[in-house]
Amino acid sequence: NVTSQEVIYKVTVRSEVEDIVVTINQAMAGTANKYYVKVTSAPTDWSGTYLITATASSANVSGLVVLSAMNAYNSNSYGKYMKITESESGKILSDDTVDAYQVVITKTSNGYSIKFGDYYLGKSSTSNDLKAYKTYTAKECEWTFNGLKIVSYNKNAYNLQWNNNKGQERFACYKGTQKDVVLYRLQD
């Protein structure tokens, strides 16, 4: 995924143990890379562009954190994921691939909406799920924040969380029984 603003080099390092592919992103002269930066404290206003992620249990060989990032919505009522890696500590490089998975958080009358592509994320039942709605309605699609936790406004016992159980990996709403999501905010 090469944009007009960067050059990407892929180098294969061969050894007796294994081949390692190293990807180097270099900004073109006169351009600056944009990053998603890990949110570590609650802002006054959550409005902005984010990645919804969950931290994996270990780092890669470079010591950078591997994350599960929400990358699609499943008709079975949960968010699907892909693995991404921080480009440097606490940052994820914005590029065409990563940007496809961003969500837009917008202020509403009682909290915030979270829009993923053409859909609003929402919660309408008392089951462990996450719904997607073509049209925004406050009853289903409104969220609040409790510190760094994303909480359903309508079903406030439910947080948006990551289920890390083997074979059940997904983003959905739970009553605090899974891992809280980690947001990375796009910086200008």
C-alpha positions as CSV (number, residue, x, y, z in Angstrom):
1,N,0.0,0.0,0.0
2,V,2.1,2.9,-1.3
3,T,0.6,6.3,-1.2
4,S,2.0,9.3,-3.0
5,Q,3.4,10.5,0.3
6,E,5.6,7.6,1.2
7,V,8.0,4.9,0.0
8,I,7.9,1.4,1.5
9,Y,10.9,-0.9,1.4
10,K,10.6,-4.6,2.1
11,V,13.9,-6.3,3.1
12,T,14.2,-10.0,3.7
13,V,16.9,-11.0,6.2
14,R,18.0,-14.6,5.8
15,S,19.4,-16.7,8.6
16,E,19.9,-20.4,9.4
17,V,16.9,-20.2,11.7
18,E,14.3,-18.3,9.7
19,D,13.8,-15.5,7.2
20,I,12.5,-12.2,8.6
21,V,10.8,-9.6,6.4
22,V,11.4,-6.1,7.6
23,T,9.1,-3.3,6.3
24,I,10.4,0.2,6.4
25,N,8.1,3.2,5.8
26,Q,9.8,6.3,4.7
27,A,8.0,9.6,4.2
28,M,8.7,11.5,0.9
29,A,10.6,14.7,1.3
30,G,8.4,17.5,2.5
31,T,5.6,15.2,3.9
32,A,4.9,14.1,7.5
33,N,3.5,10.8,8.6
34,K,0.3,10.7,10.5
35,Y,-0.2,8.4,13.4
36,Y,-2.9,7.0,15.6
37,V,-1.7,7.6,19.2
38,K,-2.8,5.4,22.1
39,V,-5.3,7.1,24.4
40,T,-4.1,6.9,27.9
41,S,-6.4,9.4,29.7
42,A,-9.9,10.5,29.0
43,P,-10.1,13.7,26.9
44,T,-12.7,16.4,27.6
45,D,-14.3,15.7,24.2
46,W,-14.0,12.3,22.6
47,S,-15.0,13.6,19.1
48,G,-12.4,12.4,16.5
49,T,-11.1,9.6,14.4
50,Y,-9.9,6.4,16.1
51,L,-9.0,2.8,15.8
52,I,-10.7,0.4,18.2
53,T,-8.1,-2.2,19.4
54,A,-7.3,-4.7,22.0
55,T,-3.8,-5.3,23.2
56,A,-2.3,-8.7,22.6
57,S,-0.6,-10.5,25.4
58,S,2.9,-10.1,23.9
59,A,5.1,-7.9,21.8
60,N,6.7,-8.9,18.5
61,V,10.5,-9.5,18.1
62,S,11.1,-5.7,17.8
63,G,9.4,-5.1,21.2
64,L,6.4,-3.4,19.6
65,V,2.8,-4.2,20.7
66,V,0.7,-6.4,18.4
67,L,-2.9,-5.5,18.5
68,S,-6.3,-6.8,17.4
69,A,-8.1,-4.0,15.5
70,M,-11.8,-4.0,14.6
71,N,-11.8,-4.3,10.8
72,A,-15.4,-5.5,9.9
73,Y,-18.8,-6.1,11.3
74,N,-20.2,-9.6,11.3
75,S,-23.9,-10.3,10.8
76,N,-23.7,-12.5,13.9
77,S,-23.6,-9.4,16.0
78,Y,-20.0,-8.8,16.7
79,G,-16.9,-6.9,15.4
80,K,-14.3,-8.9,13.5
81,Y,-10.6,-8.2,13.7
82,M,-7.2,-8.2,12.1
83,K,-3.8,-8.1,13.7
84,I,-1.8,-4.8,13.4
85,T,1.5,-3.8,15.1
86,E,2.5,-0.4,16.6
87,S,5.0,1.3,14.3
88,E,6.7,2.8,17.4
89,S,5.7,2.6,21.1
90,G,2.1,3.9,21.5
91,K,1.7,4.8,17.8
92,I,0.2,3.1,14.8
93,L,1.2,4.6,11.4
94,S,-1.7,5.8,9.4
95,D,-1.8,4.3,5.9
96,D,-4.5,3.1,3.4
97,T,-4.8,-0.3,5.0
98,V,-5.1,0.9,8.6
99,D,-7.3,3.9,7.7
100,A,-9.9,1.5,6.3
101,Y,-10.6,0.4,9.9
102,Q,-11.1,3.7,11.5
103,V,-14.2,4.8,13.4
104,V,-15.5,8.3,13.8
105,I,-16.8,9.3,17.2
106,T,-19.2,12.3,17.2
107,K,-20.9,14.1,20.0
108,T,-24.6,13.5,20.4
109,S,-27.3,14.9,22.8
110,N,-26.5,12.3,25.6
111,G,-23.1,11.1,24.7
112,Y,-21.4,10.0,21.4
113,S,-22.1,8.0,18.2
114,I,-19.5,5.6,16.8
115,K,-19.6,5.3,13.0
116,F,-17.7,2.5,11.3
117,G,-17.8,3.0,7.6
118,D,-21.4,3.4,6.7
119,Y,-22.7,1.9,9.9
120,Y,-23.3,3.1,13.4
121,L,-22.3,0.7,16.2
122,G,-25.0,0.1,18.7
123,K,-26.4,-2.1,21.5
124,S,-30.1,-2.9,21.9
125,S,-30.4,-6.2,23.8
126,T,-29.2,-7.7,27.0
127,S,-27.0,-10.3,25.2
128,N,-23.2,-10.2,24.5
129,D,-23.3,-8.6,21.1
130,L,-22.6,-5.5,19.0
131,K,-25.0,-4.3,16.4
132,A,-24.5,-2.2,13.3
133,Y,-27.3,0.2,12.1
134,K,-27.5,2.0,8.8
135,T,-29.4,4.9,10.5
136,Y,-28.5,6.6,13.8
137,T,-31.0,6.3,16.6
138,A,-30.2,7.5,20.1
139,K,-31.9,4.5,21.7
140,E,-29.5,2.0,20.1
141,C,-26.5,3.9,18.9
142,E,-25.5,6.2,21.7
143,W,-22.4,5.6,23.9
144,T,-20.9,7.3,26.9
145,F,-17.4,7.0,28.4
146,N,-16.5,6.0,31.9
147,G,-12.8,6.9,32.0
148,L,-11.5,5.0,29.0
149,K,-14.4,2.5,28.9
150,I,-16.9,2.7,26.1
151,V,-20.4,2.2,27.7
152,S,-23.7,1.7,25.9
153,Y,-26.0,4.6,26.9
154,N,-29.2,2.5,26.6
155,K,-27.8,-0.7,28.1
156,N,-25.3,0.9,30.5
157,A,-24.3,-2.3,32.2
158,Y,-22.5,-3.2,28.9
159,N,-19.1,-2.1,27.8
160,L,-17.5,-2.4,24.4
161,Q,-14.8,-5.1,25.0
162,W,-12.6,-7.6,23.4
163,N,-13.2,-11.3,23.9
164,N,-9.8,-13.1,23.8
165,N,-11.1,-16.6,24.4
166,K,-9.7,-19.1,21.9
167,G,-12.1,-19.5,19.0
168,Q,-14.3,-16.6,20.2
169,E,-12.0,-13.7,19.4
170,R,-14.2,-10.7,18.7
171,F,-15.4,-7.2,19.7
172,A,-18.8,-7.1,21.4
173,C,-20.5,-5.7,24.5
174,Y,-20.1,-7.5,27.8
175,K,-20.8,-6.7,31.4
176,G,-17.1,-6.2,32.2
177,T,-16.2,-9.9,31.8
178,Q,-13.7,-9.4,28.9
179,K,-10.8,-7.0,28.1
180,D,-11.6,-3.3,27.7
181,V,-10.8,-1.9,24.3
182,V,-7.9,0.4,23.7
183,L,-8.5,3.5,21.5
184,Y,-5.8,5.0,19.2
185,R,-6.7,8.6,18.1
186,L,-5.6,9.9,14.7
187,Q,-3.3,12.9,15.2
188,D,-2.9,15.7,12.6
